[in-house]
Amino acid sequence: MLAALYLIIAIVVLNLLRHYYFTLNRLLGRQRHPYLDLDTAAWPPVTILIPAHNEERVIADILTALLEVDYPRDRLRIMPLNDRSTDGTRAIIDGFAQAHAGLVTPFHREGGLAGKAAALQDALPLITDDIVLVFDADYIPGRGLIKQLVAPFFDPEVGAVMGRVVPLNADVNLLTRLLDLERAGGYQVDQQARMNLRLVPQYGGTVGGIRRRAVEAVGGWDVRSLAEDTDITMRLLLAGWKTVYQNRSECYEQVPETWSSRMRQIFRWARGHNQVLRKYAGRLLFNRRTRLAEKVDGLLLLNIYLMSPIVVLGWVLGVVLWYLGVTKPGLIVILAVTSYSTLGNFAVFFEIAAATYLDGTRSRVRLLPFIMAGFLVSLMAVSRATVTQPFARPARNVHWHKTERSERTSRWV
């Protein structure tokens, strides 16, 4: 029991140090944006995929935005992936296809497994272009975004590219404002620091792109994965492909506006990450293509949704051992660190505060004390996902998971 406690404290301390190191790197270190200045080039043909299931509220917005992007029309193909929608999604897509024949070429799925990963996998044989961008249906890409996401693929070693996600509905309520802060910390600090340090930037499944032959080389999309983005990130890493993060390539999304929706989202993400952790942790640890720093960062990335249960478990074990009479001096240190991590961990606050500084929106820092509310909600969802995961039946996990959409409050309405 004591050995398990020492292992827990090592994981906790390593995670804390990572947060602090990433934040200091973003504030003081050399920033890497190697593909940012590429604006004029012989742009390659690109296919843009938009997986969609019952997206009548938002699908027209993203199609309108993509039709206005700054990219050669003869090298652009927009392919909405309509997966058995029962609302007006198909009719809206077909209307765009008729108005923009040859540019908008929909794929209507009528069978097979449901879900985003299955839709992406079924679309692969229909794609002839090597560069494939993916956007969820509720996103609004800017005019210059496509070129920014395509630019890194001029490097033949790049297998995936990820842009920055920014909430469109951040000003709706307290929850959306807190999620705006979380997104800022995760992208402005975490992802860019990984890029700076040549670690493991994560392909997030939207506002990004993949090299088709790279994905095909690693076996395509895992149609039974709850986190197909993390899954493909790990497989590309293990195969020696690079994932690039473009911090200045921003795209706008809708974040959950209710706590119940947020809990379902976190539950799904936790299940998916834990699933990928179980599949790839051993392979990553012993993979010869990856450097030691990539192994450590990759394992911490996969472990992110286990940190809350691990910290709580460490605190409980420490108290139990104390009352059982195990009074080794090191136990006091363990209790102190796990208590700090549970009740007073400033590392995440430091990271978010740094993100608001880098964004030039320092007034948002006043919301930092409320982050604890979001942490408690996440703790409940993550703990439930972790405890119930061993009893989940895989077949029941294969269906569409998506956040509730609200009506637009933007110029795209």
ROKEBA-737843 format. One record per residue (C-alpha): residue in three letters; x, y, z. Coordinates in steps of 0.1 Angstrom, whole numbers, plus 5000, padded with zeros to 4 digits. Example, Ala and Ser with C-alpha at 12.3 -4.5 7.8 and 13.67 -1.06 7.14 Angstrom:
Ala512349555078/Ser513749895071/
***
This chain:
Met500050005000/Leu502950245008/Ala504650164975/Ala501350254957/Leu501250574976/Tyr504850664966/Leu503950594929/Ile500850824932/Ile502851104946/Ala505451074919/Ile502751104892/Val501151394910/Val504451584913/Leu505451514877/Asn502051654866/Leu502451964887/Leu505952034874/Arg504651984838/His502052254843/Tyr504552504858/Tyr507152424832/Phe504752474803/Thr503552804817/Leu507052934822/Asn507952824787/Arg505053024772/Leu505953334792/Leu509753324789/Gly510853064764/Arg511453074726/Gln508153034707/Arg508052814676/His505652904648/Pro507652754619/Tyr504852764593/Leu503253094601/Asp504653314574/Leu503853084545/Asp501153274525/Thr502053234488/Ala502652884475/Ala501452624451/Trp498652514473/Pro497752144471/Pro494252004466/Val492351984499/Thr489251804510/Ile487351944539/Leu485151694559/Ile482251804581/Pro480851514601/Ala477251594609/His474351424627/Asn471151634632/Glu472951964628/Glu470252174611/Arg470852464635/Val474452514625/Ile475352334593/Ala474452624570/Asp476752854590/Ile479952644585/Leu479152584548/Thr478652954542/Ala481953024560/Leu483852764540/Leu482552904507/Glu484153234516/Val487653104525/Asp490753234508/Tyr491852914489/Pro491952834452/Arg488452704442/Asp489852454418/Arg491852284446/Leu489052284472/Arg486452024479/Ile483852054507/Met482351714518/Pro479651724545/Leu479351374560/Asn475651344569/Asp475251044591/Arg471550944591/Ser470251284603/Thr466551284611/Asp466051664610/Gly466551904582/Thr470351864579/Arg470251664547/Ala467951914529/Ile470252204539/Ile473352024527/Asp471651924494/Gly470652284488/Phe474252394491/Ala475352114468/Gln472952214441/Ala474052584444/His477752494444/Ala477952184422/Gly481452034421/Leu482552234452/Val480152094478/Thr479951714474/Pro477951554502/Phe478251204515/His475051074530/Arg475650764551/Glu472650524554/Gly474250224571/Gly477250094591/Leu478250194626/Ala477050534638/Gly479450794651/Lys482051044639/Ala484950804636/Ala482850564615/Ala481750854592/Leu485350964587/Gln486550604580/Asp483750544554/Ala484650874537/Leu488350784533/Pro487850574501/Leu486050864485/Ile488951104490/Thr491651144464/Asp493451434480/Asp496251374504/Ile495451674526/Val492151634545/Leu490851904570/Val488151824595/Phe485652064611/Asp482751984635/Ala479552124623/Asp479252404649/Tyr482552564640/Ile483052894621/Pro486352904601/Gly487853244591/Arg488853334555/Gly492553264560/Leu492252954582/Ile492452694554/Lys495852814542/Gln497152824577/Leu496152464584/Val497452344551/Ala500852514553/Pro502552264577/Phe501851984553/Phe504552114529/Asp506751934555/Pro506651564544/Glu507151444580/Val503851614592/Gly500951374596/Ala498451594614/Val497851964622/Met495852124649/Gly494552484652/Arg493252674682/Val489652644694/Val488052964707/Pro484452964722/Leu481953174702/Asn479453184730/Ala481753274758/Asp479553554771/Val476353354776/Asn476753264813/Leu479353174840/Leu479952824827/Thr480752944791/Arg483153204806/Leu484852934826/Leu485152714796/Asp486653004777/Leu489353024804/Glu489952654803/Arg490252654765/Ala492652944767/Gly494952764791/Gly494752434772/Tyr495552584738/Gln497452914745/Val499752744771/Asp499652364769/Gln499452304732/Gln501852584723/Ala504352474749/Arg504252124735/Met504952274701/Asn507852484715/Leu509452184733/Arg508851934704/Leu506751714726/Val503251574717/Pro500751834705/Gln497451674703/Tyr495251654672/Gly491851754685/Gly489551604659/Thr488351944645/Val489952274634/Gly492752054621/Gly493851824593/Ile495451494586/Arg497551354558/Arg495451084542/Arg498250844535/Ala499550874570/Val496150784585/Glu495750494560/Ala499350374569/Val498350344606/Gly495150164599/Gly492550444595/Trp490150574621/Asp489250344650/Val485450334645/Arg484950204681/Ser487050464698/Leu485250724719/Ala488250964714/Glu489250904677/Asp491351224678/Thr493551114707/Asp493650764692/Ile494950884659/Thr497451124676/Met498950834694/Arg499150604664/Leu500750874643/Leu503250944671/Leu504150574673/Ala504650554636/Gly507050844635/Trp504751114621/Lys504751474635/Thr501751654648/Val501952034645/Tyr500052294665/Gln499152634650/Asn498352864679/Arg497353154656/Ser495052954635/Glu491853024654/Cys488452884648/Tyr485252944668/Glu483052674684/Gln479952654707/Val480852534742/Pro478252374765/Glu475852624781/Thr474452394808/Trp476252204836/Ser474451884826/Ser475751914791/Arg479251984804/Met479151674826/Arg478151454797/Gln480951604776/Ile483551544803/Phe482251194809/Arg482651114772/Trp486151264770/Ala487351084802/Arg486050744789/Gly487750804755/His491150914770/Asn491150624794/Gln490350384766/Val493250514745/Leu495550504776/Arg494850144781/Lys495550064744/Tyr498750264738/Ala500550324772/Gly502650014769/Arg503350064732/Leu504350424738/Leu506650334767/Phe508650084746/Asn508450254712/Arg511850314697/Arg510850594675/Thr509850824703/Arg512251024725/Leu512050994763/Ala510551344766/Glu507751244741/Lys507050924761/Val506651114794/Asp504551394778/Gly502451144759/Leu501750934790/Leu500851244810/Leu498551354782/Leu496751024782/Asn496651024820/Ile495051364823/Tyr491551234831/Leu492850994858/Met494651274878/Ser491551364899/Pro490851004910/Ile494550944915/Val494851254938/Val491851154958/Leu493050794961/Gly496450914973/Trp494951135000/Val492750845012/Leu495650605013/Gly497750855032/Val495150895059/Val494550525061/Leu498250445065/Trp498550725091/Tyr495750575112/Leu497250225108/Gly500350345125/Val502650385095/Thr504450705105/Lys507450715083/Pro508651075078/Gly507951055041/Leu504350995047/Ile503851355060/Val505351485028/Ile503051265007/Leu499951385027/Ala501051745023/Val501651724985/Thr498351534978/Ser496451775000/Tyr497952064982/Ser497051904948/Thr493451834960/Leu492752164977/Gly495252434967/Asn496852344934/Phe497852674918/Ala499452524888/Val496352524867/Phe495452874879/Phe498852994869/Glu498452844835/Ile495053004829/Ala496253344842/Ala499253324818/Ala496853254789/Thr494753564797/Tyr497953764798/Leu499153634765/Asp495753684749/Gly495754044761/Thr492454004780/Arg493654034816/Ser490154124829/Arg489153764826/Val491553674854/Arg488853784879/Leu486953464872/Leu489853244883/Pro488353174918/Phe485253024901/Ile487352764883/Met486952544914/Ala483352504905/Gly484252364871/Phe486852144888/Leu484251984911/Val481851914882/Ser484751764862/Leu485751554893/Met482351404895/Ala482151324858/Val485651194856/Ser485350974887/Arg482050824874/Ala483650754840/Thr486650594856/Val484650374880/Thr482050254855/Gln484450214825/Pro485449844833/Phe481749754833/Ala480849924800/Arg479949714770/Pro481949834739/Ala479049784715/Arg476850034734/Asn479550304731/Val479350334694/His476950604686/Trp476850984681/His478151194710/Lys477751564705/Thr477151884726/Glu473752044725/Arg473652324700/Ser472152664706/Glu470852924681/Arg473653134666/Thr474253484678/Ser476653584650/Arg476753734616/Trp476253384601/Val472553354612/
***
